Amino acid sequence: MLHAPLLGRVLLKFNTGKEELHEDLSAAVFSSDGSLWVASDEHHSLERFSPVNPRVFGEHRHFVMAELLGEEVREEVDIEALDFQDGHLWFVGSHSAKRKKPKGKAMVKDLERLATVEHQPWRFLLARVPLPEKTSGSARPAKLKRAEGREDSGVNVLVELLRQDPHLGPFLAPASPDDPDGALAIPSKDNGLDIEGFAVHGDRVFLGLRGPVLRGYAVILEMEVEEVGNGLLAPRRTKKGSPYHKHFLDLDGLGIRELCRHGEDLLILAGPTMPVDGPIRLFRLHKGLLLSGDTLHPQEKGVLEPLFDLKDGSRDDNAEGVAVFSWFAPNDSVLVVYDTPSPQRCYGPDGVLADVFRL
């Protein structure tokens, strides 16, 4: 596999008091005015940066999710990906359950923790918001509606649909047999449902799954959405009656960590489904935005191709967010932000370095 063609690095300079945000960056996207937006999967906010020098993004603005959505958010949203289109920022949560980690202090308690699966309703979020301070008063947030009767659980109509899916349904089993539409039993890091990639094209959204991975094939879900009133989005059924399509991809057994539009292609950042060290690899799905129906893609030149590895495996510098960038020429590269940055990536008390790779 080719090593990553590094062009250079850019500095993201956080405000004092918010510097901890750069430790868990999970998503990045540029808006039409040149602002760089990032998110942390351990917080419930979005961060905006402006270009202040050719290789520096500063003037950090912090936007709390509750203010953006117009409703109270009390828990971690677990934002995994961002996109921008037509004056709106789109973002998606992981749609996952999570298993508690052992702390290594008392075996009995650790075993109890390892048997505990948590369900947090705000993780089941797919939404768009008008850009703060840049849209008219008529623009308002909209989010994917929750499953009927499941408002408290957070389970939305996408999860409700996938529970009937022949490929993905078994991985969305309920935690309780007495509540067949309730919380998920299989956590994300156990190859359960885990959305980490996101791209928007017109009225279609593309959702890349870190898990489940089926027989080595990763999954992209494609779904048309429409606003149905009261600030809610819902799947639009196609002429053939299907509310979504599935695209299976041979990514060397890796799950999807991010999706990024590049012309008519989809760039796919892939990595292990489990919390283990492993390769982080960038692929290109040619004409990925033009797919129709359900598809299956083995690796093939001109169709689905690996581009380069970002790392061979280590405990830090986990590539999570990818955004198209212009270094020498328009859209000639990608900017990559990292979860768990290495000490060498941190710049002073409030800065972190993002990498830029040539396409």
C-alpha positions in Angstrom: 0.0 0.0 0.0 1.2 3.5 -0.8 2.3 5.7 2.0 0.3 8.9 2.5 1.5 11.7 0.2 1.8 14.4 2.9 1.8 18.0 1.5 2.0 19.7 4.9 0.1 20.7 8.0 -2.2 23.4 9.1 -2.8 24.7 12.6 -6.2 24.8 14.3 -6.0 27.3 17.1 -8.7 26.9 19.8 -9.8 29.5 22.3 -8.4 29.4 25.8 -10.6 27.2 27.9 -11.8 25.1 24.9 -8.4 23.5 24.1 -9.6 20.1 25.4 -11.9 19.9 22.4 -8.9 19.1 20.0 -8.3 15.8 21.8 -11.3 14.1 20.3 -11.9 15.5 16.8 -14.2 13.3 14.8 -15.4 15.4 11.8 -14.4 18.3 9.6 -16.0 20.2 6.7 -15.6 23.5 4.9 -18.5 25.8 4.4 -18.9 28.0 1.3 -17.4 31.1 3.0 -14.1 29.2 3.7 -14.8 28.5 7.3 -13.6 25.2 8.7 -16.1 23.4 11.0 -15.0 20.5 13.3 -16.7 18.5 15.9 -15.7 16.3 18.8 -17.5 13.0 19.5 -17.0 13.5 23.3 -18.9 16.8 23.4 -22.2 18.4 22.1 -21.0 21.4 20.2 -19.7 22.5 16.8 -16.5 24.6 16.3 -15.9 27.1 13.6 -12.6 28.4 12.5 -11.7 31.1 10.0 -8.5 31.2 7.8 -6.2 33.8 9.4 -3.0 32.9 7.6 -2.3 30.5 4.7 -1.7 27.6 7.0 -3.5 28.8 10.2 -7.2 28.6 11.2 -8.2 30.7 14.2 -10.9 33.1 15.4 -12.5 30.0 17.0 -16.3 30.2 17.6 -18.0 27.6 19.9 -21.6 26.7 19.1 -23.5 24.6 21.7 -25.8 22.0 20.2 -28.7 23.1 22.3 -28.6 26.6 20.7 -28.3 25.2 17.2 -31.2 22.8 17.6 -33.4 25.0 19.7 -33.9 22.4 22.4 -32.1 21.2 25.5 -29.3 18.6 25.0 -28.2 17.1 28.3 -25.9 14.3 27.1 -23.2 13.5 24.7 -24.4 13.6 21.1 -21.5 11.6 19.7 -21.2 13.6 16.5 -19.3 11.5 14.0 -19.5 13.4 10.7 -20.3 16.7 9.1 -21.3 18.0 5.7 -22.3 21.3 4.2 -24.8 22.0 1.5 -27.0 24.9 0.4 -26.3 27.1 3.5 -26.9 24.2 5.9 -24.5 22.2 8.2 -25.5 18.6 8.4 -24.3 16.3 11.1 -25.0 12.7 12.3 -24.5 10.9 15.5 -23.2 7.3 15.8 -26.7 5.8 16.3 -25.0 3.3 18.6 -25.1 1.7 22.0 -21.9 1.6 24.0 -20.5 -1.0 26.4 -18.8 0.3 29.6 -15.0 0.0 29.9 -13.3 -1.9 32.7 -11.3 0.5 34.9 -8.8 -2.0 36.2 -9.4 -1.3 39.9 -11.8 -4.1 41.1 -12.5 -7.3 39.1 -16.1 -7.6 40.3 -17.0 -4.1 39.3 -15.1 -4.4 36.1 -17.0 -7.5 35.1 -20.2 -5.6 35.9 -19.1 -2.7 33.7 -18.3 -5.1 30.9 -21.8 -6.5 31.0 -23.4 -3.0 31.0 -24.6 -1.6 27.7 -25.7 2.0 27.7 -28.3 3.7 25.4 -28.2 7.4 25.0 -31.1 8.9 23.0 -29.1 11.9 21.6 -26.7 9.6 19.8 -29.6 8.8 17.4 -29.4 12.2 15.7 -29.3 13.2 12.0 -29.9 16.9 11.5 -29.2 20.0 9.6 -29.0 23.6 10.8 -28.8 26.8 9.0 -25.4 28.4 9.3 -25.4 30.5 12.4 -25.5 34.3 11.7 -25.6 33.8 8.0 -29.2 32.8 7.1 -32.6 34.5 7.2 -35.0 34.2 10.1 -37.2 31.7 8.1 -34.5 29.1 8.1 -34.7 26.6 10.9 -33.2 23.3 12.1 -34.6 20.0 10.9 -33.8 16.5 12.2 -34.8 13.0 11.2 -38.0 12.1 13.0 -38.1 9.5 15.8 -39.9 6.2 15.5 -43.5 6.6 16.3 -44.0 6.0 20.1 -40.2 6.0 20.7 -39.7 9.7 21.4 -38.1 9.0 24.8 -35.7 6.3 23.5 -34.4 8.5 20.7 -34.7 5.6 18.2 -35.5 7.2 14.9 -37.2 6.0 11.7 -33.9 4.9 10.2 -33.2 2.4 13.0 -36.9 1.3 12.8 -36.5 0.5 9.1 -33.1 -1.2 9.5 -34.5 -3.6 12.1 -36.5 -5.2 9.2 -33.4 -5.4 6.9 -32.2 -8.9 6.0 -28.5 -7.9 6.2 -28.5 -5.4 9.1 -31.5 -6.3 11.1 -29.8 -9.0 13.2 -27.3 -6.4 14.4 -30.0 -4.1 15.7 -31.7 -6.6 18.1 -33.4 -4.9 21.1 -31.8 -5.1 24.5 -35.0 -6.4 26.0 -37.3 -9.0 24.4 -40.2 -7.2 26.2 -39.4 -4.0 24.2 -38.8 -5.1 20.6 -38.5 -1.5 19.4 -36.3 -0.2 22.2 -32.6 0.2 22.9 -30.0 -1.7 20.9 -28.4 -4.8 22.5 -25.2 -4.9 20.4 -22.8 -2.0 21.0 -20.9 -0.2 18.3 -17.5 -1.6 19.2 -18.9 -5.1 19.2 -19.7 -4.9 15.4 -23.1 -3.3 16.2 -24.6 -0.4 14.3 -22.1 2.5 14.2 -22.5 5.4 11.8 -19.2 7.3 11.3 -19.3 8.5 7.6 -21.7 11.1 6.2 -22.1 12.9 2.9 -25.0 14.9 1.5 -25.8 15.2 -2.2 -29.0 17.0 -3.2 -31.7 15.4 -1.2 -29.8 12.2 -0.7 -27.7 11.3 2.4 -25.0 8.7 2.4 -24.2 7.1 5.7 -21.0 5.1 6.1 -21.1 2.3 8.7 -18.1 1.5 10.8 -20.1 -1.5 11.8 -21.5 -3.9 11.1 -19.0 -5.3 8.5 -20.4 -8.4 6.8 -18.0 -11.0 5.6 -15.4 -8.3 5.1 -17.8 -5.9 3.3 -18.4 -2.5 4.7 -21.8 -0.8 4.1 -22.9 2.6 2.9 -26.6 3.4 3.3 -28.1 5.8 0.8 -31.4 7.5 1.7 -33.5 10.4 0.2 -34.9 12.6 2.8 -37.6 15.3 2.8 -38.9 17.8 5.3 -42.3 16.7 6.5 -43.2 19.7 8.7 -42.5 20.7 12.3 -38.8 20.7 11.7 -38.7 17.0 10.9 -37.1 15.0 8.1 -38.3 11.6 6.9 -37.1 9.1 4.3 -38.7 9.5 0.9 -39.7 6.3 -0.7 -38.3 5.8 -4.3 -40.5 4.8 -7.2 -39.6 1.2 -6.5 -40.9 1.7 -2.9 -37.6 1.3 -1.1 -36.8 4.0 1.5 -33.0 3.3 1.3 -30.4 1.5 -0.6 -27.3 -0.4 0.5 -23.9 -0.4 -1.1 -21.4 -3.1 0.0 -17.7 -2.4 -0.4 -14.6 -4.5 -0.1 -12.4 -2.2 2.1 -10.0 -5.0 3.1 -12.3 -5.9 6.0 -12.2 -2.4 7.5 -15.2 -0.4 8.5 -16.0 3.2 7.3 -14.7 6.0 9.4 -15.6 8.9 7.2 -17.1 9.8 3.8 -16.2 12.9 1.7 -17.5 14.1 -1.7 -14.9 14.8 -4.4 -16.6 15.7 -7.6 -18.9 12.7 -8.4 -16.7 10.4 -6.4 -16.9 9.4 -2.7 -13.7 9.3 -0.7 -13.9 6.7 2.0 -11.7 6.7 5.1 -11.6 3.1 6.5 -10.3 1.6 9.7 -10.9 -1.3 12.2 -14.4 -1.8 13.5 -13.0 -2.7 17.0 -11.0 -0.5 19.3 -7.7 -2.0 18.2 -4.6 -0.7 16.4 -4.8 -1.2 12.7 -4.5 0.4 9.3 -6.3 3.6 8.4 -6.8 3.6 4.7 -8.3 6.0 2.2 -10.3 4.6 -0.8 -12.0 6.2 -3.8 -15.4 5.0 -5.0 -15.6 6.3 -8.5 -19.0 7.9 -9.4 -20.2 7.0 -5.9 -22.7 9.8 -5.8 -24.4 8.4 -8.9 -25.1 4.9 -7.7 -28.6 3.5 -8.1 -30.3 0.6 -6.4 -28.4 -1.8 -4.1 -24.8 -2.5 -5.2 -21.8 -4.7 -4.3 -18.2 -3.5 -5.1 -15.1 -5.6 -5.0 -11.9 -3.6 -5.4 -11.5 -2.9 -9.1 -9.5 -0.2 -11.0 -11.7 2.7 -12.0 -14.4 1.5 -9.6 -13.2 1.1 -6.0 -9.6 1.7 -5.4 -7.3 2.1 -2.3 -5.4 5.4 -2.5 -3.0 5.3 0.5 -2.6 4.4 4.1 -2.5 7.2 6.7 -0.9 5.0 9.4 0.0 1.3 10.1 -1.3 1.3 13.6 -0.5 3.1 16.8 -2.2 4.2 20.0 -2.7 7.8 18.9 -3.3 10.0 15.8 -6.5 8.2 14.8 -7.7 9.8 11.6 -11.4 10.6 12.0 -12.4 13.6 9.9 -11.7 14.3 6.2 -12.5 17.4 4.2 -11.6 18.4 0.6 -8.8 21.0 0.6 -7.0 23.3 -1.9 -3.2 23.3 -1.4 -1.7 24.1 -4.8 -4.9 23.9 -6.9 -8.6 23.7 -6.2 -9.7 20.5 -4.5 -6.3 18.8 -5.0 -6.0 17.4 -1.5 -7.7 16.4 1.7 -7.4 17.8 5.2 -7.5 15.2 7.9 -8.2 15.8 11.7 -7.4 13.2 14.4 -8.8 11.8 17.5 -6.3 11.2 20.3 -3.5 13.4 18.8 0.0 12.5 19.6 2.1 15.0 21.7 4.0 16.0 18.5 0.7 17.0 16.9 -0.2 19.4 19.7 1.0 23.0 19.2 1.2 24.9 22.5 -1.6 24.8 25.0 -4.4 25.6 22.5 -3.4 24.4 19.1 -3.5 21.1 17.1 -2.0 20.3 13.7 -4.2 18.7 10.9 -2.5 17.0 8.0 -3.0 17.7 4.3 -2.5 14.9 1.8 -2.4 15.1 -2.0 -5.1 13.3 -4.0 
